[in-house]
Amino acid sequence: MEMKPNVEDKVDVQYSDVETGKEDEKEDEIEREQWIGKADFVLALIGFSVGLGNIWRFPYLCYKNGGGAFLIPYFIMLLGAGAPLLILEVGLGQFMSQGGITAWLICPLFQGIGYANTVIVQWLNIYYIVILAWAFFYMFHSFTAKLPWETCGNWWNTPACVDDYISSSNSSGLNSTLDVNATRVASVVEFWERKALKLSDGIEDMGSMNWPMAGCLLVAWITVYLCVFKGVKSTGRVVYFTATFPYVLITILCIRAVTLPNAIEGIIFYLKPDVERLKDSQVWIDAGTQIFFSYSIGLGTLVALGSYNKFKNNFVRDCIIFACFNSGTSIYGGFVIFSTLGFMAGKYNVPVGEVAKSGPGLAFIAYPAAVAEMPIAPLWSILFFFMVILLGLDSEFVGVEGFVTAICDLFPKQLRTGKYRKPLFIAGCCFIWFLVGLILIMEGGMYVFQIFDYYCASGIALLWVSFFEAAAIGWVYGSKRMYQHFEHMLGWRPDPWNRICWIVFTPLFCASIFIFSCVSYSPLTYERSWGEYVYPDWAIGLGWVMALSSIICIPIAATARMIMVPGSFNEVGLLERFRYCITPQLKPYQLRREEAKPTIIMTTGVFNIDTTEPLNGNPPPYNGYSKDKEAELQYMK
């Protein structure tokens, strides 16, 4: 097939040195950063994905879903869905050298995946940092001789307050100073609800601004900005501390925890296998969603981090190292948590299950209550919340880097040129997100936070995006073709297991868990010390609108791509439009010597198209278009 562009068309043909992997320099080429040190990329992966979910969610799911038996569905989901998508996202970013949006020009019909990634990570950046504000608040209040949540008698306490955290659970009418039907509330719970959150009665009552927490939120955002304002050059240096030092703190806390009385009971409770639980479909759903959460699949940030690698980097090796650290940290963190909870349960002679919690309830209620019972309680409290800050900090600033990378690669001439444009853009993003985040730390902000957490970065949204990632590469672009790209970068061909997963297992797992999640969906509620809060219908509707804001990106972008193909529908049919929209837009250096062909940049009256003939040699499906287009390509035999 010979390609003959019309002489009147505006066509720019570029060739490249495919042997060295370097594209011919252009005068207006925009320089893109790369990781400086060899360990920068792996540490950034660890820093972003190894976070609070590994500490406060995995151990709880493990004990809830059969203890050690939960590791069976966990590792099945990891090998069948998590790891293949991890390698796919990182490899895609490294191959395309683009952020989460423009990397999907490898299959332009599915560029909506990149937009969906960016929407999700933006929601995540807004609400995740609120957890850091809470941790800063608790750490600042730990610099005292006696922790303020140890006892009652403070101005924020009520007559229902008791010092005993355990006996306050599900107790009523036992304190002679209370009414017969009154409910006891632990001092640690009242500190969380009345001092830290200043919690109102519901989302209908947002109340006033929580100014001390607003100050903590500002401190968190300033810290994040200082970590990312210079791009990967600063991020790559910061992660050497933020990604490694938490392991020092976890080890210190683990040594202290396992030496506490009754710690072994907590560990047995954590790991004792209950094989019968594997018959419950909810166990498999929890395993799958935990993999996607803890490995940060579907956020586009893995693509962004991989895009700063050198083209020949061994990203498969890096992904394996990261996977070992991620899952290993989840299991390791469980020993810290359940050793401490075992000590607490033994102290009050109650089952471990009565003190086990997940999420913020673990970090800001159960664990602080346990720390208060230890000798030198303020020291252990400071270490614990400093660990929480570090675990959350690199997750947050790498998430910001992922969003910024996607936008900067979408508008490189505007944001990647000039010394101050990108730092100012990052500052603007951080400031806007800070202003939006103020809603989440008002007196009714916790109710809004729960909507963000339940809907915006929910399993439903992530599973939807992950399904289309696997389908786009495995079914449409071609897993074999993607493996050719991998071989080009690595110099060797990876094991075919990932290809099989992209085609069969990953879409199957994602679709199955997505359907189960939709079928088993229950409206959001929030547990408070004075009773369960049921969200009004309008708040539930708001949550679904926020969830759909990312979900609809994929079909909308695909439809727009099909419509914007040059030529009328009479001239270009649906099949030709589809073939054109799945034609990869690659740079010459991304092709091997036997595949290298000119890259044709065609300017049309609608948009710019940068096309390269696919690896199978089939040209884009055009025989010509109407003469009123600014440019026209004709493919002739």
C-alpha positions, 0 to 999 in steps of 0.5 A: 500500500503506497501513501500519496498525500495531496500536494495541496495538503498541509503535511509535516512528515518526520523521520526518526532514528529508530535504532537509537530510539531518539526522535530527530530534534525539532526546534520547537520540541518541548523538553519533558522531565525524567526521573533522576535517580534509579530508585526514584520511580519505584519509591514514587510508586511505593509512596503513592500506593502504599498508604493508609488503606494498607494500614487501616483497611486491609487488616480489617478486611482480613479478619472480617473475611476469614482471616488468613483464608482471605489471602487466597482471593486476595492473591487470586485477584492480584494475579488475575487483575491487579498486577496485569493492570499495574504493568499495563498502566506503567508500561503504557505511560513509559511507552507513550511518555505522556500523562493519563489523558494523552497516553491513550492516543495509543487508541484514541477511541478510548481517550475517555479513560484518561479523562475519567482517570483525571476526574477521579484523581481530582476528587481524590486529591480534594478529600484525601488530604482532609485525612492529613489535616485530621492527623496533623490535628491529633499529632499537635494535640499529642505534645502534652504530658497527658493525651486530651482524649484520655479522660473526660472533664474537658470543655467539649465533653458531655455528661454522657462521657466515660473514660472507658472506651470498651464499656461505652460501646452499646451500653446504656443507662448504667451510669447513675448520673445519666438518664435511664435510657442515656448512652455512654460515650467514650472520651476518645469518641467525644474528642473525635466528634466534638473537639476535632470534627465539631460534628453537626446533626447532619448534612442539612446543618453544615454549621460554621467553619472549623478554624483549627482544622482549617489551619491544619488543612492549610499546613497540609496543602503547603507541605504538598505544594513544596513537595511537587512544585518543581515537578518530578525533580522535587518529587523524586527527592522527597519520596526517598524520605516519605516512602521509606521512613514510614517503614521505620515507624511501622517497625518501631510500633510493631516491636512495641505492639507485639511485646504488649500483653495479650498481643498474640490473641490479636494476631491469632484473631487477625490470621486464623483461617476460616475457609468457610467464608470463601463461599461468600461472594462478598469476600471476593468482592472485598478482595477485588476492591482492596486490590484496586484501592491499594494498587491505585488502579484506574487513577491514571497516576501510574501512567503519569509516573511511568511516563517519566521513565527512560524509554528502555527502563525495565518497568516489569522488574520495578512493578514486581518490586512495588507489588511485593512492597505493597502487599507485604506492607498490608500484611505487615501493618496488620500485625501492628494494628491487631497486636495493639487491639489484642492488648486492648481487648485483653485489658478489658476482657472482651473479644478482639472483634469488639474493638476492631474497626476500619478506616477513620474509626481505627486511626482516630478512635480505636488506636488512639484509645489503645495508645492512651493505655500504654506507658509514655502514651504521648510518644507513641501517639506522636509516632503513630500520627507522624506515620499516618501523615507520611503515609498519606502525604506522598499518596497526596502529592504524587496524586497531585503530580499525576493530575498535573502531568495529565493536564500539562501533557494535554496543553504542553505549549501553555504549561511546559514552557517558561520557568514559572508556568507549571509551578504557578499552575500547580499553586493554582490547583492546590489553592482551588482544591484547598478552597473546595476542601474547606467544605469538608472541614466545616461542622457538617463536613464529615457528612460531605467527606463520606459522600466523596469517599463512598461515591467519587473514588468508589469501587464502582467508578474504578472498576468501570475504568479498569474494565475499559482499560483491559478491554481497550488494549486486550480486545481493540488495540491488541494485546500482541501489539502491546507486547511488541511495544513492551519487547521494544522497550525491554529488549525481551518478551514478557511472560504471556500471562498478562496478555491472557489476563487483559483478554480474559481474566481482568475484564471478567473479574472487573465486570463481575465485581462491578455487577455484584457491587451494583446489585449489593449497593446500599445507600450511604449511612454514617455511624455517630455516637448518638445514632446512625445518620441516614442521608437524604435523597438529594445527598445520595443523588449528589453522590451519584452525580459525582460518581457519574462525572467520571463514568460518563467520560468514556462513552462521551469521549468515544462518541465525540471522537467518532463524530469529529472524524473529518468528512460527513457520515455519507462519505465516511461510514461508521466502520471507517470512523471506528477504524480511524479512531483506533489508529494509534498516534505514535511517534517514530522512535516508538516503532522498531526498525522494521515498523518505522514509517513516516509520521504524518501530522494532518491539520484539518478544519476540525482538529489536528490529527497525528497519525502513524500507520498501525503495526500490522501495516493497514493504513487508516481507512480513508479514500479521501474526503470533501474538498472543503477540508483544510487537508486531505489524505488519500491512500491508494494502491 
